Amino acid sequence: MTAVNDVTRTAHALGASRTFWELIERRAALTPDLPALLQDDRALTFGELRTRAERVAAGLYGMGVRAGGVVAWQLPTRLETALLSFALARIGAVQTPLIPYYREREVAFALRESKAAHLAVPGVWRGFDHTAMAHRLAARLERPPQVFEAYDALPDGDPAVLPPPPAPAEGGAVRWIYWTSGTTSDPKGVLHTDRGLIAAGSCLAHALRLSADDVGSMAFPYAHVAGPDYTVMLLLYGCPAVMFEQFALPDALAEYRRHGVTVAGGSTAFYSMLLAEQRKAPGRRIVPTLRLLAGGGAPKPPELYHEVVREMGVALTHGYGMTEVPMITMGSPDDTPEQLAHTEGRPPAGMEIRITDERGGPLPYGVEGEVRLRGEAVCRGYLDAGASAAAFDADGFLITGDLGRLRESGHLTLTGRLKDVIIRKGENISAREIEDLLHRHPAVADAAVVGLPDPERGERVCAVVEQVPGTAPLDLAEVGGHLRREGLSVHKIPEQLEILDALPRNETLRKVLKYRLRERFGG
């Protein structure tokens, strides 16, 4: 118990770091020989991360990268990517990570809006030539970035040429530009500071009650805002994580077992994928060392929580975050099963959650309304000044567009999004409520509910379902009967059912792309 308390106290002390580089230096000084990142047969210790990142920083400095300069990087989840990101933190550059699956429209927009002076790419990756795309885009820009490859070879130099690292006071300066998914319009550049991302990562780290003996995993793109979130956790607790350049099941299970992964996850889709693998081997744990699944990024049906705990024999804690606020709330192993199944956890100290009515007025505990946020982990706005002005209310709270209820205990339950409220004959219907009930049907592997234009009703309720392999085909009558038996009001029963082999998802945290369902079935 004393050792655990010592680790926790150390983690809280390191959480007071103001810049990423300060946090890296302090961890490297404490445990230089402990492993930090693992990938296939390769490993980097915390000490090696610091030393090698300084050499990469010197190489970048020789290429003209300076404090405050913007560097875009579109790289997969690799040791080299982490080193490049740490090196940019050492210089004090502004880095704008781009998901490797982005193509010309998204990358061109990000380069133009951020005015990036450098762009790091992986060359040909998964059959696509990123270098050729980068040069095509650069040729169209008034101020083209310097393009360089950074897949397995990074710039190198003598750290003696580097100026001093960023001072603690610079922790409040914008050093990161992340991009919203832009599924229906151009993405927005989200502005973050080192201090804000450390606050967000600290929420995740302290909620999960990790120890130095834990081994995590990065099954998501390192370029996602979850990248620094997870990195902060590793630095605070001095534990390693396995990096997956291309995550796929069942292939990844061998690496989980090889490295003794104890904490895994990413999002609801990852829980479902791991559960499906476990069901292929009932009675035998597919990863014997695994003790905890944790993640966020998408709603978690309560039934999925109970299935994972019961069938996989592990704990599951789920959180709530977004590009603008990487970690808002997080479930903790100390929470009750009811809290873990039906809430997204609690916020950390310093994160204020306000539930409001349609005019922005605060609502009492237990009443559904819009979720608004204020705190250190909240972004500093957007690159577009107009978008920034519209995103915050008069009290400085970020307007999320999410709907939820807050309990007196501080636990938050999300109930949907404003745009996911289906208005049928003037009645508001929550898509999330129907989805959670659909997950209780034994033939439903996953489900998404959308509102589609309807001349008589205004909108009709459409359920789109992935079935469990080998189950009898579902029809509208069976789905309606199931929902009635679950107690759903008659006016919420879907009028349309569609069966898909796979719901359309994004490539980051595997969120369902509902706009594609509306486009496909709304005609």
N, C-alpha and C positions, 0 to 999 in steps of 0.2 A: 504493500500500500504506500509505503514511503517513497519507493522509486517512482510509482505512478504520480504521486503528488509532486515530486520534484520535476518530472517531465512537464506536468501541467503548469507549474509555476514558471518554468523556463519558457514554455510556449507563450504564456501571457506576457512575460517580460519582452520576448522578441516581437510580440504583436505591437509594441509601442514604437517599432521602427517606423520612420517617416518616409523612407524611399525603398524601392526594391533592392537597390544595390546595398544599402545599409543592412537589410535583412539577410541578403546573401552572405555578406562579410561576417556578420555575427554568427550565423549558423556554421559557416566554414571554420571559424575560430573555435567553436564549441566541439564539433564532431567532424573533423576533417577527413577521417578515415571511414566513416559510415557510408554505405551505399545510398545514393540519391535517386538515380534513374537507371533502369534496367531495360535492355532491349535485345532480344535474341541472346547471342553470346557476349554482348557488350555491357559494360557498366561504367558509371561515373560516380565517384564519391563526391561529397559536398566540397571537399578541398579541391578536387580536380575541376569541379564546375567553376569555382571561383578563379582558379589559375588559368584554365583554358579560356574562359570567357574574357579575361583581361587581354589575352593574346589576340583573340578575335576582335575585341574592341580596338586594339592598336592597329590591326589590319584595316578595319573599317575607317578608322581615323585617317589612315594613309590614303583611303579612297575619297576623302573629303567629307565624311559623316561628322557632324558637329552637334553639340548640345542644342536642342530646339529644332534641329533639322528633321524633316519627315522622311521616314524610311518605311516603305510598304514591303511586306513579305507574304508570299503565297506558297507555303511549304507544308508538307505532311507532318504527322506526329513522329518526330525522330529526335535522337539525342542532339543532332546538329541544330535542329530548329530551336530547342531550348537554349543551347549555347549562344546562338545568334541573338535571341531575345534578351538573354542576360547581358550580352555584350552591349547591346543598344541601351540597356538600363544603366550600364557603367558609364557610357558617354553622356547620358541624359538626353538622348534623341527622342523624338516623338515617333512611336512605331504604330503602324496601322496594319494589323494582321488581316489576311484575306483567306477565306475558306478555300482549300485547294480545288473544290468542285466548281467554284465560280468560273464563269467564262467571260467572253468579251464584253457583254453589256455591263455586268456588275463590276468587273475589274476596271474598265474604262471610266466608269462613273466614279469609282473610288479614287483613282489616280487623278482625275480632273479636279474633284472636289477637295481632296487633301493636299494637292500640289506637291506630291511626293517627289523628292529629289533622287531617290534610289529605289530600286525594286529588286528583291531577291526572289528567285524562282527555282524550281527543282529540275529544270531541264525537261526531258520526256518522262512523264510519270503516269503510270497506268494507261499507256498508249496515247497520251495527249501531249503535244509539244508546247509546254508553257513558255519556253524561251522564244519560240517563233511568235506566239501570240503577244508576248510582252513587247517584242520589237515592232510588230504591226501597230500596236496601240501607241507606243512611244512616238512613232512617226507621225501620228495624227495630232499630237499634243503640242501646244505652243511652247511649253517648257518640258521636254521629254525627260523622264527619269533615266539615270544610269542603271542599266539592267545587268545583273550578275547572278550566276548560278550558285546555290548554297545547299545542295542535296547531301553530298558526302565530303565536300572540300570547302572549307571556310577561309575567309581572309585571315592572314596571320601577321603579327608584328611584335615589336619589342614594347612592352608596357611602359617603358621609361618615357616614351613620347607622349603619353596620355596626360592631359591636364587632371587636376583633382576630380574625384567623383562628385556627383551632385550633393550639395549640402542638405541637411535635414529640412531646412526651410523650403527647399524646392519640392517637397513631397506634395504640396498643394497645387503644383503647376500641372497643366494638362500634358500628359506624356503618352496617352494611348487614344487611338481612334478605332472604335469597333463599329461594325455595320449591321444594322437591322436586316432582316431577311429580304425585305423588299418584294414580297410575294404578289402584291397588287399594284405597286408603284415603285419609283426609284427608292433604293435603300436610304436610310438616314445615318450619317456619321455621328456616333455617340462618343462624347468626350469624357475621358476618365483620367484620374490622377493616381499616382502611386499610392497615396494615402488612402484613397477611396477603395482601391482594389485590395489593399492589405486589410482594410476593415471588413470587406466582403468575405475574403478568404478566412479571416479569423472566425467569423460566424460559423462557417462550415466546419473548421477544424475543432473548435471548442465544443460544438454540438455533438460531434461524433465520438468524443471521449477516446481519442486514439492514444496509442502508446508507441514508443520507439520500436517495439517488436512487430508492429503492423506492417503489412505490405499492400499498397494500393495498386490501382490500375487506371490507365488513361485509355479508355475505349472510344474517345471522342476526338474530334480534330483539336489539336493544340492551338490552332488559330481561333477557336471559339473563345468567347469570354470566360468559359469555364477553365481555360488553360491557366491563367494567372490565379484563379480561384483555388485550383487544386495545387498549384505550385506553392502558394502561400502556406497551405496546410502542411506540405512536406517540409518546408523550411521551418515552420513553427515547432513541429513535433519530431523532426529529425528522422523521419521514416521514408523508405523508398517507394517508388511506384514503377510498375511495368508499363512501357509505352508500346502501343500497337499502331504501326503505320497503316495497316489495313485490318480493321476488326471484323471478324466473321466467325460465326459459330457453325459447327462445333470446333473449328480449327483452333480458336483461341484458348480452348480448355486445356490443351497441352501446356501452353505457356503459363496459365494460371496455376496448374499443378506443379510445374517445374520450379516456379519462383515462390510457391507457397503463398499465393495471394489470399489476404484475409478480408479485404474490403474492396468491393467491386460495385459497378453500377454505371449510371450515366443519366438514364431517363426511364420513364415507364416502359418504353419499347424494349429496353435492355432487360428489365425485370421479366417481361413476357418471353423474350428470347431464351433467357437462362432457364426459366420455368419449363419451357417446351423441351429443352435438352434434358432437364431432370426427369421429366415424364417418360423419356425413353429408357431411363434406368431406375425405375422405382425401387426403393429399398437400399440404394447405394448412392452416397453423396458424390455428385460429379466433381466437386472441388472440396476435398476433405478439410482443407485449412480455412475455407471461407466461413466467416462468422457474421458478416454484415453486408447487405446491399444498401446503397445510398445513392440518391440522385435528385433530379428535379426536371425542370424544363417543359413538363407536360402534366396534365391532370392524372392523378392516380386513383383508379376505381377502388373503393374499399374492399371489394371481393378479391381483387388481385393481391392486396396486402395479405389477407388471410390465407390465400392459396400458397403464396411464396413461403410464409412462415411455417405453414403446416407441412408442405411437401418437400421443401428444400432444407428445413431445419436451421434456418438462419434468421437473424433480425433484419428488419427493413425500416429504414428511416427516409422520409421523403421531404423535400424542401420546395421552396418557391423562389424563383429568380427570373431575371430577364436581362437582355443586353444592357438596358439602362441601369439596372441594379442587380449585379450578378448573384447576390445572396440576400434575400429578404427575411425569410424564415427557414428554419430547419428542424425537422424532428430529431429527437434525441433518444438513445437507448433507454434513458431514464423515464420516458413518457409511457403512459399506459397503452395497452393494445388498442383501446377505443380511440385514444388521441392519435396514435400512429396511423390507424386505418382511416379516420374521418377528418383529419386536419393536415395542414402543411407544416406543423410545428410552430415554434415561437420565434419572434425576432430577437436579435442580440441587444444588449444595452446600446443605446444611441440610435436605434432604428425606430422611428415613430410611424405607426400605422393608424390612419384615420379612415373610417368607413363613412361615406357621405351619401346624401340624397342627390337627386338630379340637379339641384342648385348649388351643390358643394357644401351644404350644411352637415355638421357631424351627426351621426346616428348612434344610438345606444348599443350596448353589447347585445349580441344575438339577433340583430336586425340586419337583413341583407342590404347592401348598398355598394357603391363603387369604392375600390381600394385606392387610397392615396398614400404617398410615402415621403418621408423627410428624414435625412440622416447622412452620415459621413459616406456611406457606401453608394449613395445616389449619384448618378452621373452629373456632370457640370453643364449638361445641355447638349445641344447638337451643333454641328458645323453650320447649319442653316439657322440664322438668328431668328427668323420667323417661326420655325419649328420649335425652337427653344422657348420663345415667348408663349406659345400656345400650350406647351407641355406642363407648365407649372401654374398653380393657382396663386391667389393673392397672398397666401400664407407661406408660400415656398414649397408646397407639397407637389410631388410629381403625380400627374393624373395618369393612372395606368390603363384605364379601360377595362380592368378586371372587376368582377363582382365577387363579394364574399361577405362572411360574417366573422366577427371577432368575439372570442369568448373572454370571460373575466380572467381566466388563467393566462391570457395572452395568446392562446393558440388561435390560428387563423384557418378558416375553412373557405376555400375558393368554390364558388358555385357556377362560374362560367365567365364569359366575356360579354360586354354590352353588344358587340356585333353578333354574338352567338345566341342572343335572345330572339326567339322566333315569335313573331306577332301574328297569331292566327285568329281571325275574326275579332280583333281588338284585344285578345288575351295574350299576356306574356307567358312564354313557355321556355324553360331552361333546357338547352340541349344537353348540358352536363348531367342533369337529373335522369334523363332518359338513357344516356350512355351508361351510367353507373348501373342501372337496372338491367340493361341488355347484357352486361358482363356477367350477370348471375345465371344466364341461360347456359346449360352445359355444351351447347353446340356453337357458342359465340366465342371466337378467339379474340376479336377486337371489333370495335364499333365506333362509328362517327355519325352524329345526327346534325342535319343542316335544314335550314328553311329555304324553300324554293318558291319562286313567284307563282301565284295562283290567282286567277281572275275572280273567283268567288270568295276565297278565304283571305286574300291578301298574301299569306304565305301558307304553304302546306308543310307538314313535318315529314322529312325523308330520313329513314335509317339506312345507313350503308354498313354492311357487315362483312367481316372476314370469318369464315367458319373454321371450326376445329377439323383438321383432316380426318376423313373417314366417317363423319357424322351425316345423318340424313339431311337432304336439302331443306332449308328453311323456307317458309312462305309467309305472306303477310298475316294470314290468320293465326299461325302458330306464334309469331312475334307479338301480335296484338293480345292473344290469350295470355302469354307469359307476362306481359306488362300489366294486364288487368289483375292477374293473380298476385303480382307484386304490389298492388295497391295504387297504381298510377291512375290519375284522373282520366276519364274517358276523352276529354277534349285534347289531351296530350298524346294520345295514341297515334303513331305514324300512319299516314295515308299511303306511303310509298316505301317499298323495300327494295334495295339493290344489294346483290351479292357480288363481291369482288375477291379474286385470289389474293390480292394484297392492296391495302389502302395506300394512296399516294403519300409519300413522306419526304421530308427534307433529308439532306445528307449529314446533318450535324448531330442533333439529338433525336432524330427520327420522329419529329412531330408530324402529325397528320396535316396535310395541306387541304384544308376544307374548301378553299377557293376553287381547287380543281374539281372537287365533287360538285360544287354549285355550277361550274361551267359545264360539266359532263352531263348532269342529270336535270339541269334547270330549263332545258329547251321545251 
